[in-house]
């Protein structure tokens, strides 16, 4: 409900005595920098602007860095850095936030998030080590169906599965997702959980701690089938024999594409190094057919190439498996 704030009318200019609803409509058409000056004009304008931010123009958030680190059993440090407009930057540090309190206050961070346009963001970087409230803060302010180009998430020994998923469900479209490290500590995750469907994903990267069993075969199949533009995927987990499911799904996708238009397709998949020569032999044995060729480059590049030929146009499609040794990606977690 919007409230009006009456003032002594004979000391006011004509615009100041307009109804609140009309003033909000006028203010909504004014660029955010000018609104700052309008707020300084009189107390009534200041109150109207502050109470109706959701209807007014705001500076567009371009890039956000959000991090938290546990300092002791009950306190954490939270840091947010906002890049907005064209070249503006603000950093906020909240030290010694007490997790034991029922109401956790992050006044400065909330103040800035409330005053930013969060509907379309270029990049978001989230780092959480130990218990955190980062996703609770973000979920309070980011709207449903917001868009983002690139998302980078690092979660270490942090039981935030529910708030993490809630944040992902708010995303309407995303081009590149990098879950650089994922560990929910001792938190139990359903073995058939499906990753939220987000439009537009082209590159997907996930590295999970052995303690966290987040990624699963059902999730993989849904991810590959739903995301039509996905052509680069990295899965660094303890799941094995993913090659067969991936080849079958990618072959179906390639076949459907060639029915519409014959052009070459390329899929890149990065997996943990687990005796790729053995995998190569299994693939050769399983796919014993003339339309699928399997070659290896294991000695030099730890790679397997799967080549399929379109029966209509003789164009070759490629599925490239690259195997990373642990020293390339392993890091201490919990």
N, C-alpha and C positions, 0 to 999 in steps of 0.2 A: 504494500500500500504506500502511495506517495503522499507525503504530508506537505502542506504549505506552511510558510513561516511569515505571518503578518508583521508589517513594520509600520512606522509612522509615515503615512503616505505623502504628506505635504513636503517632506524632505527628500523624496525619492524622484528619480527620473522616470519618464513614462514606461520604459522597458522594465524597470525594477518592480513595477506593480502588476505586471502580467501574471496570470495564473501559472502555477508550477508546471502543469502539463505542457503549456505553450513554451515556456522557457526551456524545458527539457528537449522539446522538438527543435527549437532554435539551436541549442547547444550541441545537439547530436550532429549538426551539419558543420560544426566548427572544428578545425584541425587541432590536435591535442596540445600543441605548443601554445596556441592562443588561449586554450581553456585554462592554462596555468595563470595567465594574466587576468582572465575573467574572474577566477577564484579570489584574486586579490582586490577586486573592485569593491565588494561589500560582503558582509557576513552572510546575507541571504544567498548570494550566488555561490559562496564557498560551500554552504551546507547542501544546496541543491546538487552541485557537481559531485560532492563526496558521497551523497546518498544514492546517486543514480549512475554510477560508473559503468554499469553493464549496458547502458543505452548510449554511451558516448564513445567518441573516437579515442584510441589509445596508441602509444608507440608500439610498433611491431617488434616482437622479440625475434631476433635472428638466430642467436646462439645462446645456449644455456649450459653452464658447467655446475653440477651439483655433486657435492661429496660429503661424506661423513666418516668419521673414524672413532672407534670406541676408545675412551681415555681410561676408564676404570669400570667397575662392575655396574655402575648406575649412570655414568655421565659420558656424553659424546660431544664431539666438535662437529659442527655443520658449517659448510661454506658454499655459498651460491655466487656465481659470477654471471651477470647479465650483459649480453651484447645486443643493443637495440638501435633503432633508427639506422643511420648509416655508419656511424663511427663512435657511438657512445658506449661506455662500459661502466658498470657499477659492481663492486664486490662487497658482499656482506659476510662477516664471520660471526657465528654464534658459538661462544665457548661454554663448556660446562653445562650443557643442557641436561637437566635431571630427568632421566627416564622413569624414575619411581613416582613422579607426580602424575596425578590424574589428568590435569590440564597442562599440556606442554606448550609453552608460548614461544613462537618464533616471529615476533611482531614485525621486525624490519623486513624479513624475507616475505612474509604474507603481504605486507604493505606494497612491495614492489610487484609481486605476482598479480595482485589484484588490479594493478594499474598498467598492465601490459596486455597487448593483443596477442593471445596464445593460439590463435586459430591455425596459423601456418608458420612453422618454424623450420629453419634450415637444418640445424644440428642440435642434438641434446647429448650431453655426456654425463653419465651417472656412475659414481664410484661409491660403493658402500662396503665398509670393512667393519665387521661386528654388527651388533644390533643397531638399527637405524630407524629414523622417522622420515627419511627422504620421500618415499613413495606416498606416505600419508599427506605430506605437504603438497606434493604435485597433484595428487588426486583431489585435493580441496579446490584447486584453481583451474586445472586444465579442463576444457570443455569436452563434451562428447563429440566424436567425429573430427577431432583436430588432425591436421596434416603435418607430416614431417619428412624431410628428405633423408637424413641419416641419423641413426640412433646407436649410441655406444653405451653398453651397460657392463659394469663389473660388480659382482656381488660375491663377497667372501665371508663364509661362516656367518650367515645372516638369515634368520628365520622370517623372511618377509614374503613368502610365496603368495598369499592372498592379495596383499596390496600391490605386489609386482604384477600379478595377472589383471587386477582391476585397472592399473595404469595402461597396460597393453590393450585392453578392451576399449579404451577411449580413442584409440588411434584409428582413423579412417583410412589413411593411405601412408605408405612408407616405401622408400626406394631401397635403401640399404640398411640392414640390421646386423649389428655386431654385438653379440653377447660374449664379450671377451673372456669372461670367467663367471661361472655360475655355481654357487654353493649355498644351499639353504641350511647348512649345519645339520642338526638332527631332525629337522622337520620332514615329515613323511609326505610323499607326493604320490597321487594315484598312478598306478602303472599304465593306465590307458588314457591319461590326460591328453587332450588335443590342444595344440597351440592356437590361440585366437586367430581367426581369419582376418588378415589385414590386406587391403588392396595394394597392388602395384609392386610388391617385393621382387627385386631383381637379384640382389645378393643377400645371402643369409649365412651367418657365421655363428657357431655356438661351440664353446668349450666348457665342459662341465667337470666339476670335481668328482672323483670316484665315489665320494660319500653321498652325492646328490644324484638320484636316479630320476632325472627329469625327462630327458629325451627318450622316446620309445618308437617302436615300429609304426604304430597307428598314427602317431604324430607326424612321422616322416611321410607316410603315404598321403595324409591329408595336406601336408605342406606342399608336396610336389604336385598333387592333382589340382589344388585350388589356385596356386599362383602360376598363371599362364606365362608370365614374363621371367620367371626364375630361371637363371642359366648358370649361376655360380653358387655353390653350396659347400660349406665346411662344417663337418660334424666331428668334433674331437671328444669322444665319449667311449665308454666301454662296450657299446653295442658292436656286434660282429656280423659279418656276412650281409652287410647292407647293399653290396654291389648288385645282387640278384633282383631285389625289389626296385632299386634305382634303374637298372637297365630296362626292366619290364615297363615301368612307368614312363621313362623317357622315350622308349621306342613307340609306345602308344601315342604320346604327345607329338612325336615327330611324324608319325603316320597321319594323324589328324591334320597337322599343318600342311603336309604335302597334298592332301585332298583339296585344300583351298588354293595353295600356291607352292610351286616347287622351288624352294631355295634352301641353301645349306643351313643346317643348325649345328650349334656347338654347345655342349654342356660340360662344365668343369666341376669336379667333385674332389674335395680334399678330405682324407680320412687318416686315422692314426696308422702308423707303420706296424703291421702284424703279418709278417711273412708274406709279402705280396706275390712272391713266386708261387706259393701254394695256392693263393687265390686265383692267380692266372691260370694254373692248371685246372682248377675246379671250373672256372668259367669256360675254358676251352672244351672241357668234357660235357658241360651242361648245355652249352649253345652250339651244338654240332649241326650247323646249317650254313648254307652257302650265302645267305643274305646278311650274315653277321660275321665280321672278321675281328679277331682279337689279337693285338700285338702288344709286346712288352718292351719297355725301356727301363727296366728295373736296375740294371747295373749302374747306369749313370744318373738317372733322374727319378728313380723309384716310381715309375709311371706305367699304367696300363691304358691302352687306347682301344676303345670299342667302336668299330666302324660299321654303319649300316647303309645299305644302298636302296634308294627308292626304286620300286619295281616299275614305276611309271616314267620317270625322267632320268634315271641313272645318276642322280645327284647323291653324293655321299654325306652322311651326317656323322658327327663325332661325339662320343662320350669319353671324357678324359678323367681317369682316376689318378690322383697324385697322393702319395703316402708320405706323411711327415713323421720323422723320428722324434721321440719324446723330448730330446734336448732342444728341439726347435720351438716347443710350445709349453713345456712343463713349467709350473711355478708353484711355490709353497702356498698352502692355503690354510688348512685346519688340522 
